[in-house]
Amino acid sequence: MSAKEYRTAASAQGGLLTVRGAHGIAFGDRVQIRDHRNRQRNGQVIRAGVDEVLVQVFEGTEDIDLESTWVRFLDQPLEMALSPEILGRIFNGLGEPKDGRPPIVSSLRRSVSAGAINPAARTYPREFIQTGVSTIDGLNSLVRGQKLPIFSASGLPHNRLAAQIVRQAKLVDEESHFSIVFAAMGVSYSDAQFFQEEFASSGVLGNVTMFVNLADDPPVERLALPRVALTAAEYLAFDLDRHVLVVMTDMTNYAEALREVATAKGDVPARKGYPGYLYSDLAEIYERSGRIKDRHGSVTLVPVVSMPSDDITHPIPDLTGYITEGQIVLSRDLHARGIYPPVHISPSLSRLMKDGVGKDFTREDHPRVAAQLYALYARALETRNLASIIGADELSERDRRYLTFADEFDRRFVGQGEDEDRSIVETLNVAWELLSMFPKDALTRVSETDIAKYYHGGGA
């Protein structure tokens, strides 16, 4: 740690502090700032030039007196103390305790700016994670090591769904260790309390590590939070051999903070004012999840992305879709009809589902049942659109069956209680009850063996 302090702060704007006359400073170094009231703030070097250094101040630069500000460069990166005791704890975006309990004391400290997993060291994501949510488990299954975002919009219950996944997520293999890292960025105080109370009342808080940045906390802190959270997840997964599920909400708040800092730095803006490096910055975060060869643990990532103006082509969901392996899309129409969770099946997708379902993971009929449900629901949506034009009375008997199927599918398969934890077997059984609304010859995606074993004979 450097013993030299600089009193050469030249400017402060938007959480950024410019220091002149500092030499030999490295990008990413930690910084301590002591203001005119002798209060300490924390920062990180984000640009190191010949004549000046740009520091990102996590607590912000409000009410700072440049002439009376002392800056010390610590010659070390931003680190987090790690031990098994991080489970059951609540931290801020810098990894400091936010639950009133003592800091983590450990000799193991790691930089939060670790890179993505080396592609040569990765092993393919597979094996089913049960969330208890039928639309995810049945049709968009999550597998260990996958990145599967939730695309939502303002006013939709993405926080409730995220909390439900945290409460209910489990491994089919009961002997495996499974832990949760929950990261909340830019959330309101009431939302933060909601998450904490939900986890505490359901008894899962002891197996959750929470990182919380409130809406009135400095936006700059949001840039560190996902990296701090993933550092904790990597420790739990690859040091303690646990399977870890990381839930992040909301990545849009993170991207907004990144745009704010980039604008203050003077970076050239790209689409909608976001910096041109938004893609690489998001990829740096998302690609830290996965599985590593010869390691038992895994990091599975479920980020929540709220779509401004319900626009799925907005840069944040658009770029997220390129990096991740699918998406769960929430529907405003289903929400308006009182269906929870309002998962829109048609645009939702899990590209790795085929590698985590079937005989060895869930049930032998699962892949074929999912394909059959998609096929029938797609036809049912076409019929629903036709009915809106010509009227349901003008439909054929077969088309009216599709219309009934669509309504029952939304009500019974998509819709479920917020505290309803369905096993994958229960989900598949509900699926077969819906498929049995059709005659056997209409079920072209399932095998005769499946029909003989699971068909209920409801169709005529």
N, C-alpha and C positions, 0 to 999 in steps of 0.2 A: 504494500500500500504506500502510495506516494505521501510524503510529508509536506510537499510543496502545495501552497494554496495560491490561487490567482485572484486578483481583484480587478480583472480587466473585462468584466461583462460589458458588452457594447450595446446589445439590444435584446428585447424580449417581446415575443409576439406569438399568440396562439399556442402556448405551451412549449415554445422553442426559445432557447437562450443561446445567444452568440457570444463566444469568448475569444478574445484576441490575444496574441502573444504566447499561446501555449504550443509547445513543440513536442514531438515524439509521442503524440497521442494516437491511439489505435481505434479504429471503428469498432463499436460495440462495447467499449469500456464503460464500467460503472462510474457514476459521478455523484459526489455529495455537494449540495449547495447549501450554504449557510446565509440566511438573509439578514436584514438589518435588525430584526427582532430576535436573532440568534436561533431561529427555528430551522430545522434541517429538512431539506427536500432531497429527493432522489432523482437521478437522471441517467441517461445513457447517450453515448456519442453516436450520432447518426450521420455525421459528415466530418471528416478530418482533413482540413486543407493545410496549406503551407502557412498562411497568415492567420487563419481563424478556425475555430472548432464550433460545430453546431450541436447543441445538447438538447435532447428531448426530455423535458422535465415532467415526471409522472404526476406530481401534485399540481401542476400548472404554474404559470408565471404571474398570476394576479397579485397585486399589492407588493410587487418586488421593487426594491430600490437598488438600481444598478450600481450606484456609487458605493453602496454599503454591502454588496453581495460578494461572498467569498466562494470560490469554486475549487474543489479538490478532485483530481482524476485518480482513480483507485487502481489503475493498471490491472483490472480484472473484469470479466464479463458479469452480467446480471446472473445470479445463481439462486438456486432454491435448496434449502436443507431437506433431505429425504430420509424417511424411516417408515416402518409400518404404521407408526402413530399418526400419519397424515389421514388415515381412514377415520371417518367420523368427525372431521374438522372442517371449519369454514375459513377460507382465506380471501384476501382481496386480490386484485389483479397482479400484484407483485409477489404473491406467495406469503404475505404477512398475515398473522392471525386476525380474524374478524369476528371471532366468537367469544372474546374476552378471556380466553385461556392462554397459557404461556406459549411462547414460540417453540417450534420444533428444535430440539437440541440433538445434533447429529454431526458426526465427523464427515459424513458423505454429503457433499454439495456438488451440484452439477449446473452447468450453464444452461439457460433456458433457450438458447439460440442454436440448439442442435439442428442438423440438417435432416432432410428427408431420408428414409431408409434406403440404403444402397440397393438398386434393382437386382444386383447379382446376389445379394444376401436374402432376398425375399423368397418366400414360399407361397404357393397359390392359396388364396382365401377359400376355405370350405368349412363345413360343419354348421349346422343350424342353430340359431339363437331364437328362442321362443320369447316373444314380447307379450303374448296374451291378447294381441289385437288381430282379429281375423283378416282384415284387409292387408296387413303386413305379412303375417305368418302364412296365410293361405295363398296369396297371389303375388306378393313382392317380398319373398322371404329374405331375411337378413342372415348373413353368414359371418363367421368369425374372420376378422381382418378386413371387412368390407367398409367402404365409405358410402353411406346411403343417406342423402339429405332429405329433409322435409321442406317442401316449398309451400309457403303459406301466404297470407295477406292480412292486412290490418283488420282487426275485429274477429278473426277466426281463432279457434281454440288450440293454437299450436303449443302454447305453454302447458295447457292441460294434457295434451297428448304426450308432450315430452316428459311431464311428471309421471304419467301413467306408464310409459316405457321404462323409466327409471325404477318405479315401484315393482313392476312385473317381470322385467327381463330376467331370464334364467337360462341355464344350459340344460339340455336334456340329460346329459351325463351329470348325475347328482354329485359325483365324487370330485368334480372339477371346481377350482376356486374361481369365483366371479365377482368382480368389483366394478363400481361406477365412479367415473369422474364427471362431475357436472359443472359446466362453465356458463355463467350468465353475464352477458355484456350489455350495459346500457339499459337494464331493466328498472322498473319503478320499485319503490320500497315495498308496496303492497305485493307485487309479483315475487320479490325476493322472500318476503314472509310466507307467501303461499307455498313456494317450493320447500322452504325449510320445514314448515308445519306439515306438509304432505309427507315428506320423507320421515319426519319424526313420528307422526301418528301411525304410519304403516310399518314402522320398525326397521326400515332399511337404512336410516341415517348412519348407523354404525358401519355400514359397508360403502358409504359414499364420501368422496372428497369433493367439497364444493368450493368453487371460486366465483366470487360475486363482485361485479362492478355496477354500481347504481347509476341511474340516469343523471344524477347531479354530481357524480364523481368525475374527476378530470377525464375527458375523452382520450387523452394520450395514454392513460393507464390501460385502455381497452386494447391497445396494440401489443401490450406485453401479455395480457391475460391468456389468450389461447396457447401461447408458447409455454407459459408457466404450467398450465393445466396439462398439456401434452407431455411435459417433462415428468410430471407426477405419474401420468399414465404409463409412460415408458418404463419408469422405475418399477411400478407394480407389475407390469407385464413381463419384462425381460430380466429383472433382478429377482422378483418374488414368484415368478412363474404363474401369475394369475391371468385369467382372461378378463380383459377390461373393456367396458363399454363407455365411450366418451360421448356425452350429449352436450352440444353447444347451442346456446340461444342468446342473441340472434346475430348471425354473421353479417347481416345488413348494417347493424350498429357498428360492428367492427370496421366494415368498409367505409362507412361514413366518417369514422374517426381517421381512417387512413387518408381519405380525400382531404379532410380538414388540415391534417399535418402536411400533406403534399403541397397544398395550396400555400400554406405559410412558408414552406421551404422554397417555393418558386418553381416546383417541378412543372413540366409542360403537361397540361391536362389532355386526356383522351376522351373516350365516350362519356357523355353526361358529366364531365368534369373530373372523373376518376383518373388517377395516374395511369400511365401506360403500363406500369409494372403490376397492376392489380392482379392479372392472371398469375404471374410468377409468385406474387406474395401469397395468394390463396393456395396455390399449389404447394408452397413451402410448408403451409399448415396441414393441408389435407393429406399430403404424402408421408406424414410422420406416422400414420396409422398403417396397420398391416400385420403380417406374420414374418418371422425371421427363421431361417433354416436352423435346425438343431436347438431351437428354443421352444419350450412348451407354451409360454404365454402368447397373448395376441392383443392388439389394440384395434377395436372396432369403433368407427366414428359415425355419429348421427348428428350432423349440424342442422340447425333450423335456419332457413333463409326466408325472410318476409319479402314478398315481391311488391315494390312500390307501384301503386296504381294497378295492382293485380296483373302486372306485365311480366310474363314468364320470359320475355326476350330482353328484359332489363339486364345490364352488364353483370350484376352480382349473381342472379340465378343462372344466367346464360353461361358464364365462365365456370360456375360451380358444376353445372351439368357436364361440361367438357372434362373436368378433372375427376369427378366421382363416378361411381358405378351404378347409376340409376337415380331415381327420385321418387318420393312419395308426395303427391300433389293434393292439397286440400281444396275443396270446392265451396264457393260462396253459396251456390244454389242448394247443395245438400244441407249446409248449415242453416239456411233460411227455412228449410223444411223440417228443422228440428232433429236432424240425423247426426249422431255423434258416434265415432269421429267422422267428420265429413270428407273422407278420402275419395278422391275422384279416380276411379279405376282406370279409365282409358289412357290418360297421359302418364300414369304411374308405372314404374318399371324397376325391376331389380335385375341387373345384367348378370349377376353371379348366382341367382336363385337356383339354376340347374345344378350347381356344384354343391348345394347344401341340403337338398331334399331328395326324397325317394326311400327306397328300402332300408338303406343303412343309416339314415338320419331321421326321417319322419315316418312316413308310411309309403308302401310301394305304389299306391295309386295317386299320390300327391301331384307329381308333375302332370299327369294326364287330366286330373280333375281341374287343375288350374287352367290348363289350355282350353278345356271344355267350357268352363265358366266364362273365360274371356270371349270365346267365340259366340256363346249364346247372349252374353250381355251386349256385345257389339251389335248383334242383330236386333236385340231388344231396344237399344237406343235409336236405331234407324226407324223401328216401328213407332217409337214414342214421338219422333219428329214427324213421321207421316200422320199420326193421329192428331197432332196439333194443327195440321193443315186441312185434312179432310174430315176429321172427327172420328172418335173411337167406334161409333156405330157403323161406320162404313168399312171397318176392317174385317178381314176374314176371321174365321174361328181360330186358325193357327196363329194369325197375327195378334189376336186378342190374348192368346196364351203367352206370347212373348211380352206383351204389355203387362200382364199380371206377374210374369216372372221378374221383370225389371223392378216393379214396385216391391215385391217380396224380397228381392235381392238387396235393395237399398235398406229395407226395414229390418231384415233378419240377419243378413251377412255383414253388410257395411255397418249398420247400427248395432251398438252394444253399450252396456252401461259403462260409466267412467271407472267404476270399481270392479267391472266384470273381467276376470282373468281367464280367458278361454285357452285350454290346452290345444295343441295342434290336432289331436284326435277329435275334440269337440268341434273345432273349426271345419274339419273335413266331413264330419257327420252332418253339420248344417248344410254344407255344400251339396252333399248327396240328397238331402231332403229337397233342396231346390232343383237339382237335376232331375229328380223323380217326377217333377211336374210335366216332363216331356216323355213321349213314348220312347222305347228303347232304340228304335231305328233313327231317332234324331240325335242320339248321342254318339257322334262319329269320332270323337277324340279320346274316348276311354275304351279299354279292352273289354272283350266278352267276359273275361275272368272278373274284372272290376264290377261289371254289371251284375253278374251272378252273385257276387259277394255283398255288394253294398246298395244296389238299386232297391227302392222301396215299393215299386210297382204302382206309383201314383198316376203315371201318365197313361193315356188311352191311345 
